[in-house]
Amino acid sequence: MIHMDRIRLKSNDLQSAGYDESLQILEIQFCRGGIYQYFGVPKKIYDGLMKSVLSHGKYHDRYIKNRYRHEKI
């Protein structure tokens, strides 16, 4: 398990997100509790999450959720 620094998000669903480019691991902390790591996530997906014109939560639902292997930490 890798611990990484996360950036706080202005979102009703996602509290913060961090990314390790060398390992392609995206880490998301949810407002309702729980921190998840997603594996094999390309940097463009992380960049899209951070710059999303959708809400961060909707971006997660559309491009990340159920698309990458993940585990709760």
PDB file of N, CA, C and O in Angstrom, chain B, residues numbered from 101:
ATOM      1  N   MET B 101       0.846  -1.187   0.000  1.00  0.00           N
ATOM      2  CA  MET B 101       0.000   0.000   0.000  1.00  0.00           C
ATOM      3  C   MET B 101       0.881   1.236   0.000  1.00  0.00           C
ATOM      4  O   MET B 101       1.838   1.337   0.768  1.00  0.00           O
ATOM      5  N   ILE B 102       0.549   2.157  -0.858  1.00  0.00           N
ATOM      6  CA  ILE B 102       1.274   3.414  -0.988  1.00  0.00           C
ATOM      7  C   ILE B 102       0.440   4.509  -0.344  1.00  0.00           C
ATOM      8  O   ILE B 102      -0.769   4.577  -0.566  1.00  0.00           O
ATOM      9  N   HIS B 103       1.067   5.363   0.446  1.00  0.00           N
ATOM     10  CA  HIS B 103       0.360   6.550   0.930  1.00  0.00           C
ATOM     11  C   HIS B 103       0.822   7.725   0.092  1.00  0.00           C
ATOM     12  O   HIS B 103       2.020   7.894  -0.135  1.00  0.00           O
ATOM     13  N   MET B 104      -0.107   8.532  -0.366  1.00  0.00           N
ATOM     14  CA  MET B 104       0.278   9.674  -1.174  1.00  0.00           C
ATOM     15  C   MET B 104      -0.432  10.924  -0.704  1.00  0.00           C
ATOM     16  O   MET B 104      -1.481  10.869  -0.064  1.00  0.00           O
ATOM     17  N   ASP B 105       0.167  12.053  -1.040  1.00  0.00           N
ATOM     18  CA  ASP B 105      -0.468  13.328  -0.736  1.00  0.00           C
ATOM     19  C   ASP B 105      -1.648  13.509  -1.680  1.00  0.00           C
ATOM     20  O   ASP B 105      -1.566  13.195  -2.868  1.00  0.00           O
ATOM     21  N   ARG B 106      -2.733  14.014  -1.136  1.00  0.00           N
ATOM     22  CA  ARG B 106      -3.923  14.264  -1.946  1.00  0.00           C
ATOM     23  C   ARG B 106      -4.229  15.754  -1.969  1.00  0.00           C
ATOM     24  O   ARG B 106      -3.897  16.488  -1.039  1.00  0.00           O
ATOM     25  N   ILE B 107      -4.864  16.183  -3.045  1.00  0.00           N
ATOM     26  CA  ILE B 107      -5.294  17.571  -3.201  1.00  0.00           C
ATOM     27  C   ILE B 107      -6.774  17.639  -2.873  1.00  0.00           C
ATOM     28  O   ILE B 107      -7.570  16.842  -3.368  1.00  0.00           O
ATOM     29  N   ARG B 108      -7.133  18.600  -2.034  1.00  0.00           N
ATOM     30  CA  ARG B 108      -8.533  18.765  -1.633  1.00  0.00           C
ATOM     31  C   ARG B 108      -9.362  19.218  -2.839  1.00  0.00           C
ATOM     32  O   ARG B 108      -8.929  20.061  -3.625  1.00  0.00           O
ATOM     33  N   LEU B 109     -10.551  18.648  -2.969  1.00  0.00           N
ATOM     34  CA  LEU B 109     -11.441  18.974  -4.085  1.00  0.00           C
ATOM     35  C   LEU B 109     -12.683  19.694  -3.572  1.00  0.00           C
ATOM     36  O   LEU B 109     -13.140  19.461  -2.453  1.00  0.00           O
ATOM     37  N   LYS B 110     -13.213  20.564  -4.409  1.00  0.00           N
ATOM     38  CA  LYS B 110     -14.489  21.207  -4.092  1.00  0.00           C
ATOM     39  C   LYS B 110     -15.574  20.353  -4.728  1.00  0.00           C
ATOM     40  O   LYS B 110     -15.944  20.548  -5.886  1.00  0.00           O
ATOM     41  N   SER B 111     -16.071  19.409  -3.953  1.00  0.00           N
ATOM     42  CA  SER B 111     -17.025  18.432  -4.467  1.00  0.00           C
ATOM     43  C   SER B 111     -17.911  17.951  -3.337  1.00  0.00           C
ATOM     44  O   SER B 111     -17.482  17.872  -2.185  1.00  0.00           O
ATOM     45  N   ASN B 112     -19.143  17.632  -3.673  1.00  0.00           N
ATOM     46  CA  ASN B 112     -20.045  17.045  -2.680  1.00  0.00           C
ATOM     47  C   ASN B 112     -19.761  15.571  -2.458  1.00  0.00           C
ATOM     48  O   ASN B 112     -20.168  15.000  -1.446  1.00  0.00           O
ATOM     49  N   ASP B 113     -19.056  14.946  -3.411  1.00  0.00           N
ATOM     50  CA  ASP B 113     -18.818  13.506  -3.352  1.00  0.00           C
ATOM     51  C   ASP B 113     -17.375  13.133  -3.006  1.00  0.00           C
ATOM     52  O   ASP B 113     -17.137  12.224  -2.210  1.00  0.00           O
ATOM     53  N   LEU B 114     -16.417  13.839  -3.605  1.00  0.00           N
ATOM     54  CA  LEU B 114     -15.001  13.507  -3.437  1.00  0.00           C
ATOM     55  C   LEU B 114     -14.323  14.573  -2.592  1.00  0.00           C
ATOM     56  O   LEU B 114     -14.403  15.766  -2.887  1.00  0.00           O
ATOM     57  N   GLN B 115     -13.650  14.121  -1.532  1.00  0.00           N
ATOM     58  CA  GLN B 115     -12.979  15.073  -0.637  1.00  0.00           C
ATOM     59  C   GLN B 115     -11.600  15.454  -1.156  1.00  0.00           C
ATOM     60  O   GLN B 115     -11.220  16.624  -1.112  1.00  0.00           O
ATOM     61  N   SER B 116     -10.839  14.457  -1.655  1.00  0.00           N
ATOM     62  CA  SER B 116      -9.489  14.728  -2.125  1.00  0.00           C
ATOM     63  C   SER B 116      -9.049  13.630  -3.083  1.00  0.00           C
ATOM     64  O   SER B 116      -9.618  12.540  -3.118  1.00  0.00           O
ATOM     65  N   ALA B 117      -8.007  13.955  -3.865  1.00  0.00           N
ATOM     66  CA  ALA B 117      -7.468  12.980  -4.814  1.00  0.00           C
ATOM     67  C   ALA B 117      -5.969  13.175  -4.940  1.00  0.00           C
ATOM     68  O   ALA B 117      -5.465  14.296  -4.868  1.00  0.00           O
ATOM     69  N   GLY B 118      -5.259  12.063  -5.131  1.00  0.00           N
ATOM     70  CA  GLY B 118      -3.815  12.099  -5.345  1.00  0.00           C
ATOM     71  C   GLY B 118      -3.456  11.083  -6.411  1.00  0.00           C
ATOM     72  O   GLY B 118      -4.239  10.187  -6.724  1.00  0.00           O
ATOM     73  N   TYR B 119      -2.254  11.235  -6.967  1.00  0.00           N
ATOM     74  CA  TYR B 119      -1.859  10.354  -8.070  1.00  0.00           C
ATOM     75  C   TYR B 119      -0.368  10.090  -8.012  1.00  0.00           C
ATOM     76  O   TYR B 119       0.426  11.004  -7.787  1.00  0.00           O
ATOM     77  N   ASP B 120       0.006   8.846  -8.216  1.00  0.00           N
ATOM     78  CA  ASP B 120       1.408   8.455  -8.353  1.00  0.00           C
ATOM     79  C   ASP B 120       1.607   8.062  -9.807  1.00  0.00           C
ATOM     80  O   ASP B 120       1.175   6.991 -10.236  1.00  0.00           O
ATOM     81  N   GLU B 121       2.267   8.938 -10.565  1.00  0.00           N
ATOM     82  CA  GLU B 121       2.406   8.721 -12.008  1.00  0.00           C
ATOM     83  C   GLU B 121       3.249   7.494 -12.329  1.00  0.00           C
ATOM     84  O   GLU B 121       2.936   6.757 -13.263  1.00  0.00           O
ATOM     85  N   SER B 122       4.314   7.268 -11.565  1.00  0.00           N
ATOM     86  CA  SER B 122       5.187   6.133 -11.867  1.00  0.00           C
ATOM     87  C   SER B 122       4.488   4.794 -11.667  1.00  0.00           C
ATOM     88  O   SER B 122       4.788   3.834 -12.377  1.00  0.00           O
ATOM     89  N   LEU B 123       3.569   4.711 -10.721  1.00  0.00           N
ATOM     90  CA  LEU B 123       2.828   3.474 -10.454  1.00  0.00           C
ATOM     91  C   LEU B 123       1.433   3.471 -11.067  1.00  0.00           C
ATOM     92  O   LEU B 123       0.747   2.449 -11.049  1.00  0.00           O
ATOM     93  N   GLN B 124       1.020   4.588 -11.599  1.00  0.00           N
ATOM     94  CA  GLN B 124      -0.325   4.763 -12.165  1.00  0.00           C
ATOM     95  C   GLN B 124      -1.411   4.393 -11.158  1.00  0.00           C
ATOM     96  O   GLN B 124      -2.353   3.663 -11.469  1.00  0.00           O
ATOM     97  N   ILE B 125      -1.249   4.922  -9.932  1.00  0.00           N
ATOM     98  CA  ILE B 125      -2.245   4.700  -8.884  1.00  0.00           C
ATOM     99  C   ILE B 125      -2.937   6.023  -8.575  1.00  0.00           C
ATOM    100  O   ILE B 125      -2.291   7.026  -8.270  1.00  0.00           O
ATOM    101  N   LEU B 126      -4.256   6.000  -8.660  1.00  0.00           N
ATOM    102  CA  LEU B 126      -5.094   7.136  -8.296  1.00  0.00           C
ATOM    103  C   LEU B 126      -5.704   6.833  -6.937  1.00  0.00           C
ATOM    104  O   LEU B 126      -6.264   5.757  -6.728  1.00  0.00           O
ATOM    105  N   GLU B 127      -5.597   7.781  -6.015  1.00  0.00           N
ATOM    106  CA  GLU B 127      -6.158   7.604  -4.675  1.00  0.00           C
ATOM    107  C   GLU B 127      -7.224   8.666  -4.465  1.00  0.00           C
ATOM    108  O   GLU B 127      -6.972   9.857  -4.650  1.00  0.00           O
ATOM    109  N   ILE B 128      -8.408   8.234  -4.079  1.00  0.00           N
ATOM    110  CA  ILE B 128      -9.521   9.153  -3.860  1.00  0.00           C
ATOM    111  C   ILE B 128     -10.096   8.940  -2.469  1.00  0.00           C
ATOM    112  O   ILE B 128     -10.366   7.815  -2.051  1.00  0.00           O
ATOM    113  N   GLN B 129     -10.277  10.058  -1.761  1.00  0.00           N
ATOM    114  CA  GLN B 129     -10.972  10.036  -0.475  1.00  0.00           C
ATOM    115  C   GLN B 129     -12.374  10.587  -0.716  1.00  0.00           C
ATOM    116  O   GLN B 129     -12.541  11.672  -1.272  1.00  0.00           O
ATOM    117  N   PHE B 130     -13.373   9.827  -0.292  1.00  0.00           N
ATOM    118  CA  PHE B 130     -14.763  10.213  -0.492  1.00  0.00           C
ATOM    119  C   PHE B 130     -15.294  10.968   0.723  1.00  0.00           C
ATOM    120  O   PHE B 130     -14.880  10.703   1.851  1.00  0.00           O
ATOM    121  N   CYS B 131     -16.203  11.901   0.495  1.00  0.00           N
ATOM    122  CA  CYS B 131     -16.776  12.701   1.575  1.00  0.00           C
ATOM    123  C   CYS B 131     -17.546  11.848   2.576  1.00  0.00           C
ATOM    124  O   CYS B 131     -17.562  12.147   3.770  1.00  0.00           O
ATOM    125  N   ARG B 132     -18.179  10.795   2.094  1.00  0.00           N
ATOM    126  CA  ARG B 132     -18.974   9.929   2.978  1.00  0.00           C
ATOM    127  C   ARG B 132     -18.124   8.853   3.646  1.00  0.00           C
ATOM    128  O   ARG B 132     -18.650   7.918   4.249  1.00  0.00           O
ATOM    129  N   GLY B 133     -16.816   8.994   3.533  1.00  0.00           N
ATOM    130  CA  GLY B 133     -15.921   8.050   4.174  1.00  0.00           C
ATOM    131  C   GLY B 133     -15.320   7.084   3.180  1.00  0.00           C
ATOM    132  O   GLY B 133     -15.923   6.775   2.152  1.00  0.00           O
ATOM    133  N   GLY B 134     -14.159   6.622   3.482  1.00  0.00           N
ATOM    134  CA  GLY B 134     -13.491   5.652   2.637  1.00  0.00           C
ATOM    135  C   GLY B 134     -12.452   6.282   1.733  1.00  0.00           C
ATOM    136  O   GLY B 134     -12.673   7.336   1.137  1.00  0.00           O
ATOM    137  N   ILE B 135     -11.321   5.617   1.646  1.00  0.00           N
ATOM    138  CA  ILE B 135     -10.242   6.001   0.738  1.00  0.00           C
ATOM    139  C   ILE B 135      -9.996   4.792  -0.159  1.00  0.00           C
ATOM    140  O   ILE B 135      -9.822   3.671   0.321  1.00  0.00           O
ATOM    141  N   TYR B 136      -9.984   5.036  -1.454  1.00  0.00           N
ATOM    142  CA  TYR B 136      -9.796   3.961  -2.432  1.00  0.00           C
ATOM    143  C   TYR B 136      -8.602   4.257  -3.317  1.00  0.00           C
ATOM    144  O   TYR B 136      -8.337   5.407  -3.668  1.00  0.00           O
ATOM    145  N   GLN B 137      -7.885   3.199  -3.673  1.00  0.00           N
ATOM    146  CA  GLN B 137      -6.813   3.299  -4.657  1.00  0.00           C
ATOM    147  C   GLN B 137      -7.260   2.562  -5.909  1.00  0.00           C
ATOM    148  O   GLN B 137      -7.753   1.436  -5.847  1.00  0.00           O
ATOM    149  N   TYR B 138      -7.077   3.225  -7.052  1.00  0.00           N
ATOM    150  CA  TYR B 138      -7.407   2.665  -8.361  1.00  0.00           C
ATOM    151  C   TYR B 138      -6.094   2.418  -9.096  1.00  0.00           C
ATOM    152  O   TYR B 138      -5.211   3.276  -9.098  1.00  0.00           O
ATOM    153  N   PHE B 139      -5.964   1.246  -9.721  1.00  0.00           N
ATOM    154  CA  PHE B 139      -4.692   0.816 -10.301  1.00  0.00           C
ATOM    155  C   PHE B 139      -4.733   0.847 -11.831  1.00  0.00           C
ATOM    156  O   PHE B 139      -5.759   0.560 -12.447  1.00  0.00           O
ATOM    157  N   GLY B 140      -3.592   1.203 -12.428  1.00  0.00           N
ATOM    158  CA  GLY B 140      -3.472   1.238 -13.881  1.00  0.00           C
ATOM    159  C   GLY B 140      -4.179   2.426 -14.509  1.00  0.00           C
ATOM    160  O   GLY B 140      -4.611   2.364 -15.660  1.00  0.00           O
ATOM    161  N   VAL B 141      -4.295   3.505 -13.753  1.00  0.00           N
ATOM    162  CA  VAL B 141      -5.006   4.697 -14.229  1.00  0.00           C
ATOM    163  C   VAL B 141      -4.030   5.611 -14.980  1.00  0.00           C
ATOM    164  O   VAL B 141      -3.044   6.066 -14.401  1.00  0.00           O
ATOM    165  N   PRO B 142      -4.294   5.880 -16.259  1.00  0.00           N
ATOM    166  CA  PRO B 142      -3.409   6.781 -17.013  1.00  0.00           C
ATOM    167  C   PRO B 142      -3.459   8.200 -16.464  1.00  0.00           C
ATOM    168  O   PRO B 142      -4.474   8.630 -15.915  1.00  0.00           O
ATOM    169  N   LYS B 143      -2.355   8.921 -16.617  1.00  0.00           N
ATOM    170  CA  LYS B 143      -2.283  10.299 -16.114  1.00  0.00           C
ATOM    171  C   LYS B 143      -3.378  11.174 -16.711  1.00  0.00           C
ATOM    172  O   LYS B 143      -3.882  12.071 -16.035  1.00  0.00           O
ATOM    173  N   LYS B 144      -3.758  10.929 -17.966  1.00  0.00           N
ATOM    174  CA  LYS B 144      -4.784  11.770 -18.588  1.00  0.00           C
ATOM    175  C   LYS B 144      -6.126  11.650 -17.867  1.00  0.00           C
ATOM    176  O   LYS B 144      -6.918  12.592 -17.877  1.00  0.00           O
ATOM    177  N   ILE B 145      -6.387  10.505 -17.243  1.00  0.00           N
ATOM    178  CA  ILE B 145      -7.627  10.337 -16.473  1.00  0.00           C
ATOM    179  C   ILE B 145      -7.546  11.166 -15.185  1.00  0.00           C
ATOM    180  O   ILE B 145      -8.510  11.834 -14.810  1.00  0.00           O
ATOM    181  N   TYR B 146      -6.385  11.117 -14.509  1.00  0.00           N
ATOM    182  CA  TYR B 146      -6.199  11.943 -13.303  1.00  0.00           C
ATOM    183  C   TYR B 146      -6.305  13.424 -13.666  1.00  0.00           C
ATOM    184  O   TYR B 146      -6.992  14.185 -12.985  1.00  0.00           O
ATOM    185  N   ASP B 147      -5.626  13.829 -14.736  1.00  0.00           N
ATOM    186  CA  ASP B 147      -5.683  15.231 -15.160  1.00  0.00           C
ATOM    187  C   ASP B 147      -7.121  15.633 -15.467  1.00  0.00           C
ATOM    188  O   ASP B 147      -7.556  16.727 -15.107  1.00  0.00           O
ATOM    189  N   GLY B 148      -7.852  14.746 -16.131  1.00  0.00           N
ATOM    190  CA  GLY B 148      -9.253  15.028 -16.437  1.00  0.00           C
ATOM    191  C   GLY B 148     -10.094  15.197 -15.189  1.00  0.00           C
ATOM    192  O   GLY B 148     -10.968  16.062 -15.135  1.00  0.00           O
ATOM    193  N   LEU B 149      -9.831  14.369 -14.182  1.00  0.00           N
ATOM    194  CA  LEU B 149     -10.554  14.495 -12.916  1.00  0.00           C
ATOM    195  C   LEU B 149     -10.289  15.845 -12.279  1.00  0.00           C
ATOM    196  O   LEU B 149     -11.216  16.514 -11.822  1.00  0.00           O
ATOM    197  N   MET B 150      -9.026  16.249 -12.248  1.00  0.00           N
ATOM    198  CA  MET B 150      -8.651  17.487 -11.576  1.00  0.00           C
ATOM    199  C   MET B 150      -9.157  18.728 -12.320  1.00  0.00           C
ATOM    200  O   MET B 150      -9.438  19.752 -11.696  1.00  0.00           O
ATOM    201  N   LYS B 151      -9.273  18.642 -13.638  1.00  0.00           N
ATOM    202  CA  LYS B 151      -9.680  19.796 -14.456  1.00  0.00           C
ATOM    203  C   LYS B 151     -11.117  19.687 -14.942  1.00  0.00           C
ATOM    204  O   LYS B 151     -11.545  20.468 -15.792  1.00  0.00           O
ATOM    205  N   SER B 152     -11.846  18.749 -14.424  1.00  0.00           N
ATOM    206  CA  SER B 152     -13.167  18.426 -14.951  1.00  0.00           C
ATOM    207  C   SER B 152     -14.118  19.614 -14.964  1.00  0.00           C
ATOM    208  O   SER B 152     -14.241  20.342 -13.980  1.00  0.00           O
ATOM    209  N   VAL B 153     -14.792  19.797 -16.108  1.00  0.00           N
ATOM    210  CA  VAL B 153     -15.856  20.790 -16.178  1.00  0.00           C
ATOM    211  C   VAL B 153     -17.167  20.181 -15.673  1.00  0.00           C
ATOM    212  O   VAL B 153     -18.099  20.900 -15.310  1.00  0.00           O
ATOM    213  N   LEU B 154     -17.224  18.848 -15.655  1.00  0.00           N
ATOM    214  CA  LEU B 154     -18.302  18.159 -14.958  1.00  0.00           C
ATOM    215  C   LEU B 154     -18.000  18.297 -13.466  1.00  0.00           C
ATOM    216  O   LEU B 154     -16.950  18.822 -13.097  1.00  0.00           O
ATOM    217  N   SER B 155     -18.874  17.850 -12.634  1.00  0.00           N
ATOM    218  CA  SER B 155     -18.493  17.772 -11.223  1.00  0.00           C
ATOM    219  C   SER B 155     -17.450  16.660 -11.089  1.00  0.00           C
ATOM    220  O   SER B 155     -17.412  15.737 -11.902  1.00  0.00           O
ATOM    221  N   HIS B 156     -16.622  16.752 -10.077  1.00  0.00           N
ATOM    222  CA  HIS B 156     -15.619  15.704  -9.849  1.00  0.00           C
ATOM    223  C   HIS B 156     -16.302  14.350  -9.654  1.00  0.00           C
ATOM    224  O   HIS B 156     -15.818  13.329 -10.142  1.00  0.00           O
ATOM    225  N   GLY B 157     -17.422  14.348  -8.942  1.00  0.00           N
ATOM    226  CA  GLY B 157     -18.154  13.105  -8.703  1.00  0.00           C
ATOM    227  C   GLY B 157     -18.684  12.491  -9.987  1.00  0.00           C
ATOM    228  O   GLY B 157     -18.620  11.276 -10.168  1.00  0.00           O
ATOM    229  N   LYS B 158     -19.212  13.331 -10.888  1.00  0.00           N
ATOM    230  CA  LYS B 158     -19.730  12.819 -12.158  1.00  0.00           C
ATOM    231  C   LYS B 158     -18.587  12.304 -13.030  1.00  0.00           C
ATOM    232  O   LYS B 158     -18.737  11.295 -13.719  1.00  0.00           O
ATOM    233  N   TYR B 159     -17.447  12.993 -13.001  1.00  0.00           N
ATOM    234  CA  TYR B 159     -16.287  12.515 -13.760  1.00  0.00           C
ATOM    235  C   TYR B 159     -15.865  11.140 -13.244  1.00  0.00           C
ATOM    236  O   TYR B 159     -15.601  10.229 -14.030  1.00  0.00           O
ATOM    237  N   HIS B 160     -15.805  10.995 -11.919  1.00  0.00           N
ATOM    238  CA  HIS B 160     -15.460   9.706 -11.311  1.00  0.00           C
ATOM    239  C   HIS B 160     -16.430   8.622 -11.774  1.00  0.00           C
ATOM    240  O   HIS B 160     -16.013   7.538 -12.181  1.00  0.00           O
ATOM    241  N   ASP B 161     -17.724   8.922 -11.710  1.00  0.00           N
ATOM    242  CA  ASP B 161     -18.728   7.934 -12.118  1.00  0.00           C
ATOM    243  C   ASP B 161     -18.573   7.539 -13.583  1.00  0.00           C
ATOM    244  O   ASP B 161     -18.730   6.368 -13.928  1.00  0.00           O
ATOM    245  N   ARG B 162     -18.270   8.500 -14.441  1.00  0.00           N
ATOM    246  CA  ARG B 162     -18.237   8.250 -15.885  1.00  0.00           C
ATOM    247  C   ARG B 162     -16.939   7.608 -16.362  1.00  0.00           C
ATOM    248  O   ARG B 162     -16.965   6.753 -17.247  1.00  0.00           O
ATOM    249  N   TYR B 163     -15.789   8.013 -15.780  1.00  0.00           N
ATOM    250  CA  TYR B 163     -14.501   7.604 -16.336  1.00  0.00           C
ATOM    251  C   TYR B 163     -13.639   6.715 -15.438  1.00  0.00           C
ATOM    252  O   TYR B 163     -12.650   6.148 -15.903  1.00  0.00           O
ATOM    253  N   ILE B 164     -13.999   6.586 -14.159  1.00  0.00           N
ATOM    254  CA  ILE B 164     -13.139   5.839 -13.224  1.00  0.00           C
ATOM    255  C   ILE B 164     -13.876   4.661 -12.581  1.00  0.00           C
ATOM    256  O   ILE B 164     -13.380   3.534 -12.600  1.00  0.00           O
ATOM    257  N   LYS B 165     -15.027   4.913 -12.026  1.00  0.00           N
ATOM    258  CA  LYS B 165     -15.800   3.890 -11.306  1.00  0.00           C
ATOM    259  C   LYS B 165     -16.068   2.686 -12.218  1.00  0.00           C
ATOM    260  O   LYS B 165     -16.500   2.840 -13.361  1.00  0.00           O
ATOM    261  N   ASN B 166     -15.810   1.515 -11.702  1.00  0.00           N
ATOM    262  CA  ASN B 166     -16.029   0.239 -12.402  1.00  0.00           C
ATOM    263  C   ASN B 166     -15.174   0.065 -13.661  1.00  0.00           C
ATOM    264  O   ASN B 166     -15.456  -0.820 -14.469  1.00  0.00           O
ATOM    265  N   ARG B 167     -14.148   0.880 -13.843  1.00  0.00           N
ATOM    266  CA  ARG B 167     -13.282   0.748 -15.018  1.00  0.00           C
ATOM    267  C   ARG B 167     -11.858   0.295 -14.644  1.00  0.00           C
ATOM    268  O   ARG B 167     -11.113  -0.203 -15.488  1.00  0.00           O
ATOM    269  N   TYR B 168     -11.498   0.478 -13.368  1.00  0.00           N
ATOM    270  CA  TYR B 168     -10.138   0.134 -12.919  1.00  0.00           C
ATOM    271  C   TYR B 168     -10.222  -0.732 -11.682  1.00  0.00           C
ATOM    272  O   TYR B 168     -11.111  -0.572 -10.846  1.00  0.00           O
ATOM    273  N   ARG B 169      -9.265  -1.664 -11.580  1.00  0.00           N
ATOM    274  CA  ARG B 169      -9.157  -2.469 -10.349  1.00  0.00           C
ATOM    275  C   ARG B 169      -8.921  -1.503  -9.199  1.00  0.00           C
ATOM    276  O   ARG B 169      -8.157  -0.547  -9.335  1.00  0.00           O
ATOM    277  N   HIS B 170      -9.564  -1.744  -8.082  1.00  0.00           N
ATOM    278  CA  HIS B 170      -9.430  -0.826  -6.939  1.00  0.00           C
ATOM    279  C   HIS B 170      -9.528  -1.592  -5.630  1.00  0.00           C
ATOM    280  O   HIS B 170      -9.984  -2.734  -5.577  1.00  0.00           O
ATOM    281  N   GLU B 171      -9.085  -0.924  -4.587  1.00  0.00           N
ATOM    282  CA  GLU B 171      -9.247  -1.492  -3.250  1.00  0.00           C
ATOM    283  C   GLU B 171      -9.402  -0.362  -2.263  1.00  0.00           C
ATOM    284  O   GLU B 171      -8.853   0.727  -2.428  1.00  0.00           O
ATOM    285  N   LYS B 172     -10.172  -0.659  -1.222  1.00  0.00           N
ATOM    286  CA  LYS B 172     -10.354   0.297  -0.118  1.00  0.00           C
ATOM    287  C   LYS B 172      -9.155   0.166   0.795  1.00  0.00           C
ATOM    288  O   LYS B 172      -8.719  -0.943   1.104  1.00  0.00           O
ATOM    289  N   ILE B 173      -8.620   1.301   1.227  1.00  0.00           N
ATOM    290  CA  ILE B 173      -7.456   1.254   2.138  1.00  0.00           C
ATOM    291  C   ILE B 173      -7.820   1.811   3.494  1.00  0.00           C
ATOM    292  O   ILE B 173      -6.976   1.856   4.389  1.00  0.00           O
TER     293      ILE B 173
END
